[in-house]
Amino acid sequence: MKWEYRTVDWGEIRKIGSRITGEDFIDANVDAGLNFLGQEGWDLVSVYVDGFAMHRTNKGEEMLASSRYVKYTFKRPAADS
């Protein structure tokens, strides 16, 4: 079987969901976005952080993951061509 892959970031998942919920900046948008992609036949196969941001505090610098760097990889059977 041949597979088709799609990688999107957290922001894109949230945008897809906001078109469904009509809301902005809520966790339900991420859920709605993931559910929409599932209905399109996409299966989530990987989530990873593709970068970090440095944050300065009074205790020094901390390396933080930022949601904009979270990537979701999906796959589904490729359409016959």
mmCIF file of the N, C-alpha and C atoms, coordinates in Angstrom:
data_MODEL
# 
_entry.id   MODEL 
# 
loop_
_atom_site.group_PDB 
_atom_site.id 
_atom_site.type_symbol 
_atom_site.label_atom_id 
_atom_site.label_alt_id 
_atom_site.label_comp_id 
_atom_site.label_asym_id 
_atom_site.label_entity_id 
_atom_site.label_seq_id 
_atom_site.pdbx_PDB_ins_code 
_atom_site.Cartn_x 
_atom_site.Cartn_y 
_atom_site.Cartn_z 
_atom_site.occupancy 
_atom_site.B_iso_or_equiv 
_atom_site.pdbx_formal_charge 
_atom_site.auth_seq_id 
_atom_site.auth_comp_id 
_atom_site.auth_asym_id 
_atom_site.auth_atom_id 
_atom_site.pdbx_PDB_model_num 
ATOM 1   N N  . MET A 1 1  ? 0.839   -1.176 0.000   1.00 0.00 ? 1  MET A N  1 
ATOM 2   C CA . MET A 1 1  ? 0.000   0.000  0.000   1.00 0.00 ? 1  MET A CA 1 
ATOM 3   C C  . MET A 1 1  ? 0.885   1.241  0.000   1.00 0.00 ? 1  MET A C  1 
ATOM 4   N N  . LYS A 1 2  ? 0.494   2.228  -0.796  1.00 0.00 ? 2  LYS A N  1 
ATOM 5   C CA . LYS A 1 2  ? 1.213   3.502  -0.830  1.00 0.00 ? 2  LYS A CA 1 
ATOM 6   C C  . LYS A 1 2  ? 0.500   4.499  0.069   1.00 0.00 ? 2  LYS A C  1 
ATOM 7   N N  . TRP A 1 3  ? 1.307   5.354  0.707   1.00 0.00 ? 3  TRP A N  1 
ATOM 8   C CA . TRP A 1 3  ? 0.767   6.328  1.653   1.00 0.00 ? 3  TRP A CA 1 
ATOM 9   C C  . TRP A 1 3  ? 1.002   7.745  1.169   1.00 0.00 ? 3  TRP A C  1 
ATOM 10  N N  . GLU A 1 4  ? 0.117   8.619  1.567   1.00 0.00 ? 4  GLU A N  1 
ATOM 11  C CA . GLU A 1 4  ? 0.237   10.053 1.361   1.00 0.00 ? 4  GLU A CA 1 
ATOM 12  C C  . GLU A 1 4  ? 0.461   10.655 2.747   1.00 0.00 ? 4  GLU A C  1 
ATOM 13  N N  . TYR A 1 5  ? 1.392   11.591 2.864   1.00 0.00 ? 5  TYR A N  1 
ATOM 14  C CA . TYR A 1 5  ? 1.710   12.203 4.157   1.00 0.00 ? 5  TYR A CA 1 
ATOM 15  C C  . TYR A 1 5  ? 1.419   13.699 4.132   1.00 0.00 ? 5  TYR A C  1 
ATOM 16  N N  . ARG A 1 6  ? 1.100   14.220 5.288   1.00 0.00 ? 6  ARG A N  1 
ATOM 17  C CA . ARG A 1 6  ? 0.836   15.654 5.436   1.00 0.00 ? 6  ARG A CA 1 
ATOM 18  C C  . ARG A 1 6  ? 1.352   16.078 6.801   1.00 0.00 ? 6  ARG A C  1 
ATOM 19  N N  . THR A 1 7  ? 2.165   17.133 6.835   1.00 0.00 ? 7  THR A N  1 
ATOM 20  C CA . THR A 1 7  ? 2.667   17.679 8.095   1.00 0.00 ? 7  THR A CA 1 
ATOM 21  C C  . THR A 1 7  ? 2.182   19.113 8.230   1.00 0.00 ? 7  THR A C  1 
ATOM 22  N N  . VAL A 1 8  ? 1.562   19.402 9.351   1.00 0.00 ? 8  VAL A N  1 
ATOM 23  C CA . VAL A 1 8  ? 1.053   20.750 9.625   1.00 0.00 ? 8  VAL A CA 1 
ATOM 24  C C  . VAL A 1 8  ? 1.449   21.148 11.040  1.00 0.00 ? 8  VAL A C  1 
ATOM 25  N N  . ASP A 1 9  ? 1.488   22.450 11.278  1.00 0.00 ? 9  ASP A N  1 
ATOM 26  C CA . ASP A 1 9  ? 1.834   22.901 12.629  1.00 0.00 ? 9  ASP A CA 1 
ATOM 27  C C  . ASP A 1 9  ? 0.578   23.163 13.452  1.00 0.00 ? 9  ASP A C  1 
ATOM 28  N N  . TRP A 1 10 ? 0.803   23.432 14.732  1.00 0.00 ? 10 TRP A N  1 
ATOM 29  C CA . TRP A 1 10 ? -0.294  23.636 15.674  1.00 0.00 ? 10 TRP A CA 1 
ATOM 30  C C  . TRP A 1 10 ? -1.214  24.756 15.220  1.00 0.00 ? 10 TRP A C  1 
ATOM 31  N N  . GLY A 1 11 ? -0.638  25.833 14.693  1.00 0.00 ? 11 GLY A N  1 
ATOM 32  C CA . GLY A 1 11 ? -1.440  26.967 14.250  1.00 0.00 ? 11 GLY A CA 1 
ATOM 33  C C  . GLY A 1 11 ? -2.392  26.600 13.131  1.00 0.00 ? 11 GLY A C  1 
ATOM 34  N N  . GLU A 1 12 ? -1.934  25.783 12.196  1.00 0.00 ? 12 GLU A N  1 
ATOM 35  C CA . GLU A 1 12 ? -2.799  25.361 11.093  1.00 0.00 ? 12 GLU A CA 1 
ATOM 36  C C  . GLU A 1 12 ? -3.929  24.470 11.596  1.00 0.00 ? 12 GLU A C  1 
ATOM 37  N N  . ILE A 1 13 ? -3.624  23.573 12.528  1.00 0.00 ? 13 ILE A N  1 
ATOM 38  C CA . ILE A 1 13 ? -4.671  22.729 13.127  1.00 0.00 ? 13 ILE A CA 1 
ATOM 39  C C  . ILE A 1 13 ? -5.725  23.623 13.789  1.00 0.00 ? 13 ILE A C  1 
ATOM 40  N N  . ARG A 1 14 ? -5.265  24.638 14.520  1.00 0.00 ? 14 ARG A N  1 
ATOM 41  C CA . ARG A 1 14 ? -6.172  25.554 15.206  1.00 0.00 ? 14 ARG A CA 1 
ATOM 42  C C  . ARG A 1 14 ? -7.024  26.343 14.211  1.00 0.00 ? 14 ARG A C  1 
ATOM 43  N N  . LYS A 1 15 ? -6.431  26.771 13.089  1.00 0.00 ? 15 LYS A N  1 
ATOM 44  C CA . LYS A 1 15 ? -7.184  27.510 12.064  1.00 0.00 ? 15 LYS A CA 1 
ATOM 45  C C  . LYS A 1 15 ? -8.267  26.643 11.439  1.00 0.00 ? 15 LYS A C  1 
ATOM 46  N N  . ILE A 1 16 ? -7.938  25.398 11.159  1.00 0.00 ? 16 ILE A N  1 
ATOM 47  C CA . ILE A 1 16 ? -8.944  24.475 10.615  1.00 0.00 ? 16 ILE A CA 1 
ATOM 48  C C  . ILE A 1 16 ? -10.102 24.363 11.598  1.00 0.00 ? 16 ILE A C  1 
ATOM 49  N N  . GLY A 1 17 ? -9.780  24.180 12.870  1.00 0.00 ? 17 GLY A N  1 
ATOM 50  C CA . GLY A 1 17 ? -10.810 24.048 13.894  1.00 0.00 ? 17 GLY A CA 1 
ATOM 51  C C  . GLY A 1 17 ? -11.630 25.308 14.089  1.00 0.00 ? 17 GLY A C  1 
ATOM 52  N N  . SER A 1 18 ? -10.993 26.483 13.970  1.00 0.00 ? 18 SER A N  1 
ATOM 53  C CA . SER A 1 18 ? -11.738 27.730 14.182  1.00 0.00 ? 18 SER A CA 1 
ATOM 54  C C  . SER A 1 18 ? -12.777 27.953 13.094  1.00 0.00 ? 18 SER A C  1 
ATOM 55  N N  . ARG A 1 19 ? -12.545 27.415 11.898  1.00 0.00 ? 19 ARG A N  1 
ATOM 56  C CA . ARG A 1 19 ? -13.559 27.502 10.837  1.00 0.00 ? 19 ARG A CA 1 
ATOM 57  C C  . ARG A 1 19 ? -14.777 26.655 11.197  1.00 0.00 ? 19 ARG A C  1 
ATOM 58  N N  . ILE A 1 20 ? -14.578 25.638 12.012  1.00 0.00 ? 20 ILE A N  1 
ATOM 59  C CA . ILE A 1 20 ? -15.678 24.764 12.422  1.00 0.00 ? 20 ILE A CA 1 
ATOM 60  C C  . ILE A 1 20 ? -16.394 25.344 13.641  1.00 0.00 ? 20 ILE A C  1 
ATOM 61  N N  . THR A 1 21 ? -15.629 25.781 14.645  1.00 0.00 ? 21 THR A N  1 
ATOM 62  C CA . THR A 1 21 ? -16.239 26.251 15.895  1.00 0.00 ? 21 THR A CA 1 
ATOM 63  C C  . THR A 1 21 ? -16.675 27.708 15.838  1.00 0.00 ? 21 THR A C  1 
ATOM 64  N N  . GLY A 1 22 ? -16.059 28.488 14.956  1.00 0.00 ? 22 GLY A N  1 
ATOM 65  C CA . GLY A 1 22 ? -16.350 29.919 14.908  1.00 0.00 ? 22 GLY A CA 1 
ATOM 66  C C  . GLY A 1 22 ? -15.679 30.693 16.026  1.00 0.00 ? 22 GLY A C  1 
ATOM 67  N N  . GLU A 1 23 ? -14.830 30.040 16.801  1.00 0.00 ? 23 GLU A N  1 
ATOM 68  C CA . GLU A 1 23 ? -14.129 30.673 17.919  1.00 0.00 ? 23 GLU A CA 1 
ATOM 69  C C  . GLU A 1 23 ? -12.655 30.846 17.558  1.00 0.00 ? 23 GLU A C  1 
ATOM 70  N N  . ASP A 1 24 ? -11.914 31.508 18.441  1.00 0.00 ? 24 ASP A N  1 
ATOM 71  C CA . ASP A 1 24 ? -10.489 31.696 18.211  1.00 0.00 ? 24 ASP A CA 1 
ATOM 72  C C  . ASP A 1 24 ? -9.731  31.457 19.515  1.00 0.00 ? 24 ASP A C  1 
ATOM 73  N N  . PHE A 1 25 ? -8.545  30.886 19.395  1.00 0.00 ? 25 PHE A N  1 
ATOM 74  C CA . PHE A 1 25 ? -7.639  30.678 20.524  1.00 0.00 ? 25 PHE A CA 1 
ATOM 75  C C  . PHE A 1 25 ? -8.238  29.848 21.654  1.00 0.00 ? 25 PHE A C  1 
ATOM 76  N N  . ILE A 1 26 ? -8.882  28.753 21.316  1.00 0.00 ? 26 ILE A N  1 
ATOM 77  C CA . ILE A 1 26 ? -9.379  27.841 22.345  1.00 0.00 ? 26 ILE A CA 1 
ATOM 78  C C  . ILE A 1 26 ? -8.939  26.425 22.006  1.00 0.00 ? 26 ILE A C  1 
ATOM 79  N N  . ASP A 1 27 ? -8.766  25.605 23.038  1.00 0.00 ? 27 ASP A N  1 
ATOM 80  C CA . ASP A 1 27 ? -8.332  24.227 22.831  1.00 0.00 ? 27 ASP A CA 1 
ATOM 81  C C  . ASP A 1 27 ? -9.320  23.439 21.989  1.00 0.00 ? 27 ASP A C  1 
ATOM 82  N N  . ALA A 1 28 ? -10.600 23.794 22.073  1.00 0.00 ? 28 ALA A N  1 
ATOM 83  C CA . ALA A 1 28 ? -11.603 23.083 21.278  1.00 0.00 ? 28 ALA A CA 1 
ATOM 84  C C  . ALA A 1 28 ? -11.313 23.195 19.789  1.00 0.00 ? 28 ALA A C  1 
ATOM 85  N N  . ASN A 1 29 ? -10.640 24.272 19.373  1.00 0.00 ? 29 ASN A N  1 
ATOM 86  C CA . ASN A 1 29 ? -10.291 24.407 17.957  1.00 0.00 ? 29 ASN A CA 1 
ATOM 87  C C  . ASN A 1 29 ? -9.280  23.347 17.535  1.00 0.00 ? 29 ASN A C  1 
ATOM 88  N N  . VAL A 1 30 ? -8.337  23.046 18.412  1.00 0.00 ? 30 VAL A N  1 
ATOM 89  C CA . VAL A 1 30 ? -7.359  22.002 18.092  1.00 0.00 ? 30 VAL A CA 1 
ATOM 90  C C  . VAL A 1 30 ? -8.078  20.665 17.972  1.00 0.00 ? 30 VAL A C  1 
ATOM 91  N N  . ASP A 1 31 ? -8.968  20.375 18.913  1.00 0.00 ? 31 ASP A N  1 
ATOM 92  C CA . ASP A 1 31 ? -9.746  19.131 18.847  1.00 0.00 ? 31 ASP A CA 1 
ATOM 93  C C  . ASP A 1 31 ? -10.569 19.078 17.564  1.00 0.00 ? 31 ASP A C  1 
ATOM 94  N N  . ALA A 1 32 ? -11.242 20.178 17.237  1.00 0.00 ? 32 ALA A N  1 
ATOM 95  C CA . ALA A 1 32 ? -12.073 20.215 16.028  1.00 0.00 ? 32 ALA A CA 1 
ATOM 96  C C  . ALA A 1 32 ? -11.219 20.044 14.778  1.00 0.00 ? 32 ALA A C  1 
ATOM 97  N N  . GLY A 1 33 ? -10.040 20.660 14.762  1.00 0.00 ? 33 GLY A N  1 
ATOM 98  C CA . GLY A 1 33 ? -9.138  20.518 13.619  1.00 0.00 ? 33 GLY A CA 1 
ATOM 99  C C  . GLY A 1 33 ? -8.658  19.088 13.447  1.00 0.00 ? 33 GLY A C  1 
ATOM 100 N N  . LEU A 1 34 ? -8.281  18.448 14.556  1.00 0.00 ? 34 LEU A N  1 
ATOM 101 C CA . LEU A 1 34 ? -7.844  17.050 14.490  1.00 0.00 ? 34 LEU A CA 1 
ATOM 102 C C  . LEU A 1 34 ? -8.984  16.143 14.049  1.00 0.00 ? 34 LEU A C  1 
ATOM 103 N N  . ASN A 1 35 ? -10.187 16.383 14.576  1.00 0.00 ? 35 ASN A N  1 
ATOM 104 C CA . ASN A 1 35 ? -11.343 15.574 14.170  1.00 0.00 ? 35 ASN A CA 1 
ATOM 105 C C  . ASN A 1 35 ? -11.668 15.759 12.694  1.00 0.00 ? 35 ASN A C  1 
ATOM 106 N N  . PHE A 1 36 ? -11.554 16.987 12.188  1.00 0.00 ? 36 PHE A N  1 
ATOM 107 C CA . PHE A 1 36 ? -11.810 17.246 10.772  1.00 0.00 ? 36 PHE A CA 1 
ATOM 108 C C  . PHE A 1 36 ? -10.835 16.465 9.894   1.00 0.00 ? 36 PHE A C  1 
ATOM 109 N N  . LEU A 1 37 ? -9.550  16.519 10.246  1.00 0.00 ? 37 LEU A N  1 
ATOM 110 C CA . LEU A 1 37 ? -8.557  15.781 9.460   1.00 0.00 ? 37 LEU A CA 1 
ATOM 111 C C  . LEU A 1 37 ? -8.818  14.282 9.526   1.00 0.00 ? 37 LEU A C  1 
ATOM 112 N N  . GLY A 1 38 ? -9.260  13.785 10.675  1.00 0.00 ? 38 GLY A N  1 
ATOM 113 C CA . GLY A 1 38 ? -9.627  12.374 10.789  1.00 0.00 ? 38 GLY A CA 1 
ATOM 114 C C  . GLY A 1 38 ? -10.781 12.015 9.874   1.00 0.00 ? 38 GLY A C  1 
ATOM 115 N N  . GLN A 1 39 ? -11.770 12.894 9.774   1.00 0.00 ? 39 GLN A N  1 
ATOM 116 C CA . GLN A 1 39 ? -12.902 12.653 8.879   1.00 0.00 ? 39 GLN A CA 1 
ATOM 117 C C  . GLN A 1 39 ? -12.480 12.668 7.415   1.00 0.00 ? 39 GLN A C  1 
ATOM 118 N N  . GLU A 1 40 ? -11.382 13.369 7.120   1.00 0.00 ? 40 GLU A N  1 
ATOM 119 C CA . GLU A 1 40 ? -10.843 13.407 5.760   1.00 0.00 ? 40 GLU A CA 1 
ATOM 120 C C  . GLU A 1 40 ? -9.989  12.164 5.466   1.00 0.00 ? 40 GLU A C  1 
ATOM 121 N N  . GLY A 1 41 ? -9.877  11.276 6.451   1.00 0.00 ? 41 GLY A N  1 
ATOM 122 C CA . GLY A 1 41 ? -9.122  10.043 6.258   1.00 0.00 ? 41 GLY A CA 1 
ATOM 123 C C  . GLY A 1 41 ? -7.689  10.081 6.752   1.00 0.00 ? 41 GLY A C  1 
ATOM 124 N N  . TRP A 1 42 ? -7.280  11.194 7.365   1.00 0.00 ? 42 TRP A N  1 
ATOM 125 C CA . TRP A 1 42 ? -5.914  11.324 7.861   1.00 0.00 ? 42 TRP A CA 1 
ATOM 126 C C  . TRP A 1 42 ? -5.787  10.692 9.241   1.00 0.00 ? 42 TRP A C  1 
ATOM 127 N N  . ASP A 1 43 ? -4.741  9.880  9.418   1.00 0.00 ? 43 ASP A N  1 
ATOM 128 C CA . ASP A 1 43 ? -4.404  9.278  10.714  1.00 0.00 ? 43 ASP A CA 1 
ATOM 129 C C  . ASP A 1 43 ? -3.170  9.980  11.264  1.00 0.00 ? 43 ASP A C  1 
ATOM 130 N N  . LEU A 1 44 ? -3.228  10.394 12.523  1.00 0.00 ? 44 LEU A N  1 
ATOM 131 C CA . LEU A 1 44 ? -2.086  11.032 13.171  1.00 0.00 ? 44 LEU A CA 1 
ATOM 132 C C  . LEU A 1 44 ? -1.029  9.974  13.459  1.00 0.00 ? 44 LEU A C  1 
ATOM 133 N N  . VAL A 1 45 ? 0.191   10.197 12.965  1.00 0.00 ? 45 VAL A N  1 
ATOM 134 C CA . VAL A 1 45 ? 1.254   9.211  13.175  1.00 0.00 ? 45 VAL A CA 1 
ATOM 135 C C  . VAL A 1 45 ? 2.421   9.759  13.992  1.00 0.00 ? 45 VAL A C  1 
ATOM 136 N N  . SER A 1 46 ? 2.516   11.093 14.124  1.00 0.00 ? 46 SER A N  1 
ATOM 137 C CA . SER A 1 46 ? 3.657   11.648 14.843  1.00 0.00 ? 46 SER A CA 1 
ATOM 138 C C  . SER A 1 46 ? 3.359   13.078 15.278  1.00 0.00 ? 46 SER A C  1 
ATOM 139 N N  . VAL A 1 47 ? 3.871   13.426 16.456  1.00 0.00 ? 47 VAL A N  1 
ATOM 140 C CA . VAL A 1 47 ? 3.854   14.810 16.931  1.00 0.00 ? 47 VAL A CA 1 
ATOM 141 C C  . VAL A 1 47 ? 5.265   15.096 17.418  1.00 0.00 ? 47 VAL A C  1 
ATOM 142 N N  . TYR A 1 48 ? 5.837   16.199 16.976  1.00 0.00 ? 48 TYR A N  1 
ATOM 143 C CA . TYR A 1 48 ? 7.193   16.523 17.413  1.00 0.00 ? 48 TYR A CA 1 
ATOM 144 C C  . TYR A 1 48 ? 7.375   18.032 17.500  1.00 0.00 ? 48 TYR A C  1 
ATOM 145 N N  . VAL A 1 49 ? 8.383   18.446 18.248  1.00 0.00 ? 49 VAL A N  1 
ATOM 146 C CA . VAL A 1 49 ? 8.729   19.856 18.385  1.00 0.00 ? 49 VAL A CA 1 
ATOM 147 C C  . VAL A 1 49 ? 9.873   20.137 17.427  1.00 0.00 ? 49 VAL A C  1 
ATOM 148 N N  . ASP A 1 50 ? 9.660   21.134 16.565  1.00 0.00 ? 50 ASP A N  1 
ATOM 149 C CA . ASP A 1 50 ? 10.624  21.457 15.517  1.00 0.00 ? 50 ASP A CA 1 
ATOM 150 C C  . ASP A 1 50 ? 11.480  22.672 15.871  1.00 0.00 ? 50 ASP A C  1 
ATOM 151 N N  . GLY A 1 51 ? 11.447  23.111 17.087  1.00 0.00 ? 51 GLY A N  1 
ATOM 152 C CA . GLY A 1 51 ? 12.247  24.257 17.490  1.00 0.00 ? 51 GLY A CA 1 
ATOM 153 C C  . GLY A 1 51 ? 11.898  24.684 18.901  1.00 0.00 ? 51 GLY A C  1 
ATOM 154 N N  . PHE A 1 52 ? 12.705  25.539 19.425  1.00 0.00 ? 52 PHE A N  1 
ATOM 155 C CA . PHE A 1 52 ? 12.522  26.027 20.782  1.00 0.00 ? 52 PHE A CA 1 
ATOM 156 C C  . PHE A 1 52 ? 12.751  27.530 20.808  1.00 0.00 ? 52 PHE A C  1 
ATOM 157 N N  . ALA A 1 53 ? 12.247  28.171 21.824  1.00 0.00 ? 53 ALA A N  1 
ATOM 158 C CA . ALA A 1 53 ? 12.470  29.598 22.032  1.00 0.00 ? 53 ALA A CA 1 
ATOM 159 C C  . ALA A 1 53 ? 13.222  29.771 23.346  1.00 0.00 ? 53 ALA A C  1 
ATOM 160 N N  . MET A 1 54 ? 14.127  30.724 23.359  1.00 0.00 ? 54 MET A N  1 
ATOM 161 C CA . MET A 1 54 ? 14.840  31.039 24.592  1.00 0.00 ? 54 MET A CA 1 
ATOM 162 C C  . MET A 1 54 ? 14.050  32.100 25.352  1.00 0.00 ? 54 MET A C  1 
ATOM 163 N N  . HIS A 1 55 ? 13.923  31.907 26.640  1.00 0.00 ? 55 HIS A N  1 
ATOM 164 C CA . HIS A 1 55 ? 13.164  32.825 27.493  1.00 0.00 ? 55 HIS A CA 1 
ATOM 165 C C  . HIS A 1 55 ? 14.064  33.251 28.641  1.00 0.00 ? 55 HIS A C  1 
ATOM 166 N N  . ARG A 1 56 ? 14.207  34.549 28.801  1.00 0.00 ? 56 ARG A N  1 
ATOM 167 C CA . ARG A 1 56 ? 15.044  35.065 29.893  1.00 0.00 ? 56 ARG A CA 1 
ATOM 168 C C  . ARG A 1 56 ? 14.185  35.332 31.122  1.00 0.00 ? 56 ARG A C  1 
ATOM 169 N N  . THR A 1 57 ? 14.646  34.840 32.240  1.00 0.00 ? 57 THR A N  1 
ATOM 170 C CA . THR A 1 57 ? 13.968  35.097 33.512  1.00 0.00 ? 57 THR A CA 1 
ATOM 171 C C  . THR A 1 57 ? 14.992  35.660 34.486  1.00 0.00 ? 57 THR A C  1 
ATOM 172 N N  . ASN A 1 58 ? 14.543  36.004 35.661  1.00 0.00 ? 58 ASN A N  1 
ATOM 173 C CA . ASN A 1 58 ? 15.488  36.489 36.670  1.00 0.00 ? 58 ASN A CA 1 
ATOM 174 C C  . ASN A 1 58 ? 16.400  35.368 37.164  1.00 0.00 ? 58 ASN A C  1 
ATOM 175 N N  . LYS A 1 59 ? 16.108  34.134 36.808  1.00 0.00 ? 59 LYS A N  1 
ATOM 176 C CA . LYS A 1 59 ? 16.946  32.986 37.178  1.00 0.00 ? 59 LYS A CA 1 
ATOM 177 C C  . LYS A 1 59 ? 17.888  32.585 36.047  1.00 0.00 ? 59 LYS A C  1 
ATOM 178 N N  . GLY A 1 60 ? 17.830  33.297 34.925  1.00 0.00 ? 60 GLY A N  1 
ATOM 179 C CA . GLY A 1 60 ? 18.671  32.964 33.784  1.00 0.00 ? 60 GLY A CA 1 
ATOM 180 C C  . GLY A 1 60 ? 17.820  32.644 32.566  1.00 0.00 ? 60 GLY A C  1 
ATOM 181 N N  . GLU A 1 61 ? 18.427  31.988 31.599  1.00 0.00 ? 61 GLU A N  1 
ATOM 182 C CA . GLU A 1 61 ? 17.713  31.631 30.382  1.00 0.00 ? 61 GLU A CA 1 
ATOM 183 C C  . GLU A 1 61 ? 17.130  30.234 30.488  1.00 0.00 ? 61 GLU A C  1 
ATOM 184 N N  . GLU A 1 62 ? 15.945  30.078 29.937  1.00 0.00 ? 62 GLU A N  1 
ATOM 185 C CA . GLU A 1 62 ? 15.301  28.768 29.866  1.00 0.00 ? 62 GLU A CA 1 
ATOM 186 C C  . GLU A 1 62 ? 14.965  28.487 28.414  1.00 0.00 ? 62 GLU A C  1 
ATOM 187 N N  . MET A 1 63 ? 15.097  27.247 28.024  1.00 0.00 ? 63 MET A N  1 
ATOM 188 C CA . MET A 1 63 ? 14.695  26.853 26.686  1.00 0.00 ? 63 MET A CA 1 
ATOM 189 C C  . MET A 1 63 ? 13.272  26.312 26.776  1.00 0.00 ? 63 MET A C  1 
ATOM 190 N N  . LEU A 1 64 ? 12.370  26.903 26.022  1.00 0.00 ? 64 LEU A N  1 
ATOM 191 C CA . LEU A 1 64 ? 10.965  26.528 26.070  1.00 0.00 ? 64 LEU A CA 1 
ATOM 192 C C  . LEU A 1 64 ? 10.488  26.067 24.703  1.00 0.00 ? 64 LEU A C  1 
ATOM 193 N N  . ALA A 1 65 ? 9.642   25.068 24.696  1.00 0.00 ? 65 ALA A N  1 
ATOM 194 C CA . ALA A 1 65 ? 8.967   24.693 23.459  1.00 0.00 ? 65 ALA A CA 1 
ATOM 195 C C  . ALA A 1 65 ? 7.826   25.679 23.261  1.00 0.00 ? 65 ALA A C  1 
ATOM 196 N N  . SER A 1 66 ? 7.592   26.041 22.039  1.00 0.00 ? 66 SER A N  1 
ATOM 197 C CA . SER A 1 66 ? 6.491   26.949 21.723  1.00 0.00 ? 66 SER A CA 1 
ATOM 198 C C  . SER A 1 66 ? 5.504   26.213 20.837  1.00 0.00 ? 66 SER A C  1 
ATOM 199 N N  . SER A 1 67 ? 4.223   26.465 21.041  1.00 0.00 ? 67 SER A N  1 
ATOM 200 C CA . SER A 1 67 ? 3.211   25.742 20.268  1.00 0.00 ? 67 SER A CA 1 
ATOM 201 C C  . SER A 1 67 ? 3.390   25.944 18.776  1.00 0.00 ? 67 SER A C  1 
ATOM 202 N N  . ARG A 1 68 ? 3.961   27.077 18.354  1.00 0.00 ? 68 ARG A N  1 
ATOM 203 C CA . ARG A 1 68 ? 4.129   27.297 16.917  1.00 0.00 ? 68 ARG A CA 1 
ATOM 204 C C  . ARG A 1 68 ? 5.150   26.343 16.312  1.00 0.00 ? 68 ARG A C  1 
ATOM 205 N N  . TYR A 1 69 ? 5.951   25.704 17.147  1.00 0.00 ? 69 TYR A N  1 
ATOM 206 C CA . TYR A 1 69 ? 6.940   24.755 16.654  1.00 0.00 ? 69 TYR A CA 1 
ATOM 207 C C  . TYR A 1 69 ? 6.465   23.306 16.728  1.00 0.00 ? 69 TYR A C  1 
ATOM 208 N N  . VAL A 1 70 ? 5.272   23.071 17.239  1.00 0.00 ? 70 VAL A N  1 
ATOM 209 C CA . VAL A 1 70 ? 4.753   21.705 17.331  1.00 0.00 ? 70 VAL A CA 1 
ATOM 210 C C  . VAL A 1 70 ? 4.215   21.299 15.971  1.00 0.00 ? 70 VAL A C  1 
ATOM 211 N N  . LYS A 1 71 ? 4.704   20.177 15.460  1.00 0.00 ? 71 LYS A N  1 
ATOM 212 C CA . LYS A 1 71 ? 4.307   19.679 14.142  1.00 0.00 ? 71 LYS A CA 1 
ATOM 213 C C  . LYS A 1 71 ? 3.555   18.363 14.303  1.00 0.00 ? 71 LYS A C  1 
ATOM 214 N N  . TYR A 1 72 ? 2.530   18.205 13.499  1.00 0.00 ? 72 TYR A N  1 
ATOM 215 C CA . TYR A 1 72 ? 1.715   16.991 13.478  1.00 0.00 ? 72 TYR A CA 1 
ATOM 216 C C  . TYR A 1 72 ? 1.877   16.357 12.105  1.00 0.00 ? 72 TYR A C  1 
ATOM 217 N N  . THR A 1 73 ? 2.227   15.077 12.060  1.00 0.00 ? 73 THR A N  1 
ATOM 218 C CA . THR A 1 73 ? 2.332   14.371 10.787  1.00 0.00 ? 73 THR A CA 1 
ATOM 219 C C  . THR A 1 73 ? 1.213   13.342 10.706  1.00 0.00 ? 73 THR A C  1 
ATOM 220 N N  . PHE A 1 74 ? 0.530   13.355 9.577   1.00 0.00 ? 74 PHE A N  1 
ATOM 221 C CA . PHE A 1 74 ? -0.599  12.468 9.310   1.00 0.00 ? 74 PHE A CA 1 
ATOM 222 C C  . PHE A 1 74 ? -0.291  11.632 8.082   1.00 0.00 ? 74 PHE A C  1 
ATOM 223 N N  . LYS A 1 75 ? -0.981  10.500 7.957   1.00 0.00 ? 75 LYS A N  1 
ATOM 224 C CA . LYS A 1 75 ? -0.890  9.711  6.732   1.00 0.00 ? 75 LYS A CA 1 
ATOM 225 C C  . LYS A 1 75 ? -2.266  9.154  6.409   1.00 0.00 ? 75 LYS A C  1 
ATOM 226 N N  . ARG A 1 76 ? -2.450  8.841  5.128   1.00 0.00 ? 76 ARG A N  1 
ATOM 227 C CA . ARG A 1 76 ? -3.659  8.163  4.660   1.00 0.00 ? 76 ARG A CA 1 
ATOM 228 C C  . ARG A 1 76 ? -3.290  7.421  3.388   1.00 0.00 ? 76 ARG A C  1 
ATOM 229 N N  . PRO A 1 77 ? -4.075  6.423  3.028   1.00 0.00 ? 77 PRO A N  1 
ATOM 230 C CA . PRO A 1 77 ? -3.775  5.708  1.791   1.00 0.00 ? 77 PRO A CA 1 
ATOM 231 C C  . PRO A 1 77 ? -3.774  6.676  0.610   1.00 0.00 ? 77 PRO A C  1 
ATOM 232 N N  . ALA A 1 78 ? -2.778  6.527  -0.243  1.00 0.00 ? 78 ALA A N  1 
ATOM 233 C CA . ALA A 1 78 ? -2.677  7.386  -1.425  1.00 0.00 ? 78 ALA A CA 1 
ATOM 234 C C  . ALA A 1 78 ? -3.779  7.041  -2.412  1.00 0.00 ? 78 ALA A C  1 
ATOM 235 N N  . ALA A 1 79 ? -4.285  8.069  -3.061  1.00 0.00 ? 79 ALA A N  1 
ATOM 236 C CA . ALA A 1 79 ? -5.292  7.852  -4.104  1.00 0.00 ? 79 ALA A CA 1 
ATOM 237 C C  . ALA A 1 79 ? -4.625  7.159  -5.287  1.00 0.00 ? 79 ALA A C  1 
ATOM 238 N N  . ASP A 1 80 ? -5.350  6.257  -5.915  1.00 0.00 ? 80 ASP A N  1 
ATOM 239 C CA . ASP A 1 80 ? -4.811  5.590  -7.103  1.00 0.00 ? 80 ASP A CA 1 
ATOM 240 C C  . ASP A 1 80 ? -4.621  6.621  -8.199  1.00 0.00 ? 80 ASP A C  1 
ATOM 241 N N  . SER A 1 81 ? -3.448  6.565  -8.837  1.00 0.00 ? 81 SER A N  1 
ATOM 242 C CA . SER A 1 81 ? -3.208  7.531  -9.912  1.00 0.00 ? 81 SER A CA 1 
ATOM 243 C C  . SER A 1 81 ? -3.044  6.867  -11.250 1.00 0.00 ? 81 SER A C  1 
# 
